[in-house]
């Protein structure tokens, strides 16, 4: 019984692959690939790229601020250690 179910699934997969090959250009081509720079898909992609760049920039700034904070704390603790030993 299991073999029969697998054969049916195999036939469905074969039909899907066949149809995908027949309509490959339409399935793979998007508005960006076709050069429609005024489409909503293209504008959405640009907005997504800008959001990801902004997020990456904020994360890099946060790391830089954290390491600057650590550097100031180390300098302050060294200064306190030197001032206490005099």
Secondary structure, 3 states (H helix, E strand, C coil): CHHHHHHHHHHHHHHHHHHHHHCHHHHHCCHHHHCCCCCHHHHHHHHHHHHHHHHHHHHHHHHHHHHHHHHHHHHHHHHHHHHHHC
